[in-house]
């Protein structure tokens, strides 16, 4: 158990050392001779770098006064978060543009680590040009702190050869699963992410929304001890208790659920859109047999998938000159044309609605083009500076409920009590 932890700590330490005051590069001074503004972009690798390098080269051609360099972060979201947490808290100013998970923006903004970029990206312009869910996650108190780069959303996969149509309600999902299992007892009904980690929170929030609930009240308080939240959590517990979902979902993350579904052993799966391409690979047993739709709800209206994805922000510690260059880079990387490149080359879902109708997407990646209605319906997790702190509490209590350790009602009461205690310390 110690060795992986030590490895992560060493990695984080190695990343942070370069941001400590004594180790910082004298970028401003070193660039005087060339007359260019140095700009460093911290990002996580996307895959084949060719298309992304061309995007950056295009920026440099259009901005000859900027000397751009990139520094890759580990793919692990937790390690990247820890790196930014440590370096930005220490006042690091040797990188300018950073990628931030959708749930990090309020935390980083509240701490003063990312800059207010409202002048370059007015909230009203973002609301006009981007999907509402991502904008809700990056605009706080009327100020813009990041710009959506690409988005993700929780969706429902289903076997078109095993069910009459996509289920609209929870009752239909359970009915269709039972009917398919009656014909083939080897099948699992519905697989999803029930392991005690952030993915479980996403599944629970979706169930709460699907039962007509909200997660934040009018004052921004995380509201868990409600009738709708109890109904949502009881639904997830009932799926396991009734056999619609196998007991193994309580230890499943995205890949565990995908492997079961892709092997042809499940009727339904909740996951992210990335699983579509995996299901369509030449050696996939379910190739050509899979449909994708919005999550069901108790009423039958299209469900709300959890919003995922990454945003671009500016380090609050950099100089005004570098901030200006950083804002130009963000504008370039979040432009409609860049959205198209990210979709075609990396399968990243655009945050701008009109891009889904671009003829290039419709022709070459019709699956992404078909996601518009689902990403328009995506909802962010609670937009609060304390979300990462509260997430551990939620995971623990939600897990206790779906595994049968505690009744959902008691788990939610305990979660509410702990959340109120933690957030009360900061008020």
N, C-alpha and C positions, 0 to 999 in steps of 0.2 A: 504494500500500500504506500510506503514512503517513497519508493523510487520514482513513480510518476509525478508525485507532488513536488519532489525535489527538482525534477526535470523542468516542470512548469515554472517553478520559482527561479531557476537558473535562467530560463528563457526570458522571463519577464525582466529579470535583473539586467540581462544583457541588452535588452531593448531599451531599458530606461537609462542605462549608463550614458548613452549618447545624448540624453536630454538634460543631464545634470549641468549646472552652471559651469563647472570646471572643465567639462568635456564638450561644450557647445562649439560648433564651428562658427567662426567669425564670418558669417555669410554676408552681412551687409558690407563689411570692410573689404572682403575678398572680391566683391563684385564691382567695386568702384572702377577698376581699370577697364572692365568690359562695358561699363555703363548700363548694365542690366540689373533688374530687380530679381533677386533669387527667390524661387518659389519651390517648396517641398510639399509633395502630396503623399500622405500616408494612406494606404489602401490595402485591402485583402485581395489576393490573386483571383483572377476570373477564369483562368483556363488558358487556352492558346492565346498568347499575348499579342499576336500580329494585329488584329483589328483594333485593340485598345491602344497599342503603340501608334497606330496611324491617327487615331483620334487625338492623342496628345501632340503628335507632330503637326497636325492641322492647327491646333491651338498655338503652337510656337510660330508657325508661319504667319498667323494672323496677329500675333502679339510679339513682335521682334524685340521689344524692350524687356521681355521676361526670360530668365534662365530657369527652365523647369527641370526638376528632378523628382523621381518617384522612389518611395521606400515601401517595400511590401511588409505587411503584417502577417502573423500566423493566421491560418484559416479558422482556428478556434475563436468563436465569439467571446467566450469567457476570458481567454488570454488577451485578446485585443482590448476588451473592456478594462481589464486590470492594468494594462499598459497605459491606456489613456488616463485612467484614474490616478495612477502614480505620477506620471509625467506632468499632466496638466495641473494637478494639485501643487506640484513643485515649481510651477511657473515656467515650464519648458517653452521655449520660443523657437526651436530649430526645426519645426515643421509648421506649415501654414494651413493646408486643407486636410481634413480628416473625414473618414467615413464613420457614421454613427448609426447604430441600430435604432429602429423606430422607438424603442422604449428608453433609450438613453438620453434623448434630446431634452426632456424636462429636467432630468438630473443634472446634466452638464450646464444647461442654461441657468438653473437656480444657483449652481456653484460659481457661476461667473467664468466658466472655462471656455465657452464658445461665444462668439461675438454676435451682437445684434446686427443683422444684415438687412434690416427693413428698408433702408434707403435704396439698396440695389434690387431687393426683391420684396416690394410692398405686399402685405398680406392680401389686399384686394386683388392684386394681379395673380397671386398664387391661387386664390379661390376661383378666379376666372379660368385659369389655364390648366389646373391640375385636379386630380381626383380629390374629393372632399375628405376622405379618411386620412390620407397622408398629410394634407394641409392641417387638419385638426391636430396632428401629432407634432407639427413643427412650428406652429404659431401659438404663442402664449402671451396673454395680457396685451394682445394687439401688436406684438412684435414677432418678426421672423427670425428664427435661430438656425434654420437649416433649410435645404431645398431637397425635395424627394428626387432620388436618383433612379431607383427601380423598386417595384413593389411585389408583394406576395400575398396570398390569401388562402385560407382554409377552404377546401372544396370536398365534394362527395364523389367518389368513383363507384361505378356499379357495373356489373356484368350484364351486358345487353342480351346475352344468350340465355340468361337464367331468370330474368324478371321481365314483366310485361312492359314496364316503362320506369322512368326515374321516379322515385317516391317523393311526394311533396310534403307529407306529414310524417311524424314519428310513428304513428300507428301503421301507415303504409309500409314504412321501412321494416318494421317488425313483422308485419304480415307477409311481405314478399320474402323476407329472410326465412321465415318458418316454412313457407311453401317450397322454396328451393331446397332447404335442408330435408324436407320430407321426401323429396325425390332422390336426393343424394345425401345420406347421413354423414358422409365424410366431409361435407362442406362446413365451414364456419360462417356464421351469419354476417357479422359486422366487426371489422377490426379498426382500431383507432389508437391514440397515444395516451396510455394510462400510467406510464412510469412516473415516479415522483421527480419531475423536472418541469421546465417551463412549458413544454408541449402539453402537459396535463392542464395547466392553467388555461391554455388556448382552447382546449376541448371543453372545459367547464364554462368558460365565458360564452362560448358559442351555444351551449345548452341553455344557459341562463337567458341569453338574447332570444333564443328560439322559443322560450316559454313566456316571452313578453316582458322580460326584465331589463333593467339597466344596471350598470355597475357603479356609476357615480351619481350621487344625488345633485340637486341644484347648487349646493354649496361646494361641490367638488370632493365630498366625503365618499370614501370607498364604502359602498352599501352592500352587505352580504347577507344579513339576517332578514331576508324578505321571503315572501311566499313564492315568487318566481324563481329565486335562487334555489330554494328548497326543491321546487319541482324539477329544475334542471339537473341538480345533483342526484336526486332520487331516480330520475330517468337513466342516468349513466350507471348508477348502481343496479337498477333493474335489468339493464341489458346483460350484465354479467350474471346476476342471480337467476335469470330466466334461461340462460344458455344462448341468447341471441349473439352475445359476444363471448369469446372463450376466456377462461380465467387468465390466460397468458397476456391479455391486453394490459394488465396491471404492471407488467414489466416491459411493455413495448414502447419504443420511440418510433420515429418516422421509418427508419429502415427495417425494423422488425415487422412493422405492419405491412410495409411494401412487399417484403419478401413472401409473406404469407399470401397476400392478394395476388402477386404476380405469378406465384407458383400454381395458381388456379384453385386455391383452397378456400377462398372467401367470396361471398356475394357482394358485400359492400366494404368500402374503406374510406375513412376520413384521412386526408393527407394534403400536401401542398402540390401545386401543379407540376413540379419537377418529376413526379412519379409517372406522368403521362408518357414522356419519352422513353423511360425504362420499360413501360408496358408494351411499347410498340417496337421494341428491338426485334430483329429477325428470329432470335432464339427464344422469344417470350412465348410461353404457352397460351397467353391470353391476347396475343396480338390480334387486332381487329375485332375484339369482342368487348371492348371497354367503352363506357360512356362517362361523361363528367358533367356535374350539375351543381347548383347551389345546395347547401345543406338544408335538410328538411326543418320544419318548425311544427309546433303544435297546431297552428292555425292553417297551415298550407301555403302561406305566403313565402316567397324566396327567403332563405335563411341568410344570416350575416356571418361570414367567415372572419376569423381573426386576421387583422392586418399585419403583415410582416414586411420586411424590406429594409433598405438602407438609404440614408440621406447624406448629403454633403454639407459640412459646416466649416467655419473658419475659427482657428485658434485665437482666443481673445487676447493672447499675450503678444501678438505680432504687431509690428509698426503699421501706421496708416497706409504707407506705400505698399507694403506687402499685403495688407488686407484688401486693397484695391485690386491687386493682381490676383489674389485668391478668389475674389468675387467674380472676376472675369473668367477664371478657370471653371468655376461652378456653373456659370451661365452657359459656357461652352459644353460642358459634360452633361447638362440637363436639358439641352435644346431638343427640339423635335427630331432633328437629324441624328443626334447622339442617341436618343431613345430608340430609333430604328436600328442603328448599329448594334446597340446592346441587345436588342431582341433577336436580330438575325444571327449574330455571332455567338451570343452567350445564353440565349433563352431567357433573358431577364425581362420581366413584364413592365411595360412603360407606365409611368405615373400620369401621363397626359392622355386623356380620353381620345382626342382626334387621331392619335398615332395608331390606334387599333384598326382604323379604317384605311391606313396607308396601303396602297396597292401591293407594295413589296411584301408587307406582312401577310396580307390576305392570300397572296400567291405562294409565298415560300414557307411561312409558319402559320398556317390557318388555325392551328390550335391556340396560339397566343391571341390571334385576332378574335377568337371565340370567347375569350375570358372577360371581355369588357363588362358585361352585366355583373359578373361575380366580383371583380375588383371594385366596381362602383358601389357594391353593397358591403364592402369590407369595413370593419370597425376596428379602431385601435384598442389595445388594452388600456386600462385606466391611465389617463394622461396626468401623471403626478411625478414630482421630483423624487418621490420616495419609492417608486415602483420596484426597483431592484432590491430594496430592503424588505418590502412587503411580500415579494414573490416567494421567498422561502417559507414564510408563514402559510401562504395560500397553498403551496405545493403539499406541505405536510398535512394540513387539514383536509384538503380535497382527496389526497391519497387515502387517508384514514377512512373517509366516507365510502369511496368506491371499492375498497377492499373489505369493507364490513367491520372494520375495527370500531368505528363509531357511527351512529345513525347520522344521516346527512344533516338533520336539524341541529344536532349537538355540535357537529363539526363546524357548521357555519356560525353558530353562536360563539364558539371558541375562537374561530378565525376573526370574527368581528371584534371581540374583546381585545385580542392581541393587536389587531390593526389599529384600533382606536388608541390603545396605549402607546404604540410606537409613533403614530402620527401626532399624538398629543404632546410628545416631547419636543416637537419642532415648531409648535404653534406659539 
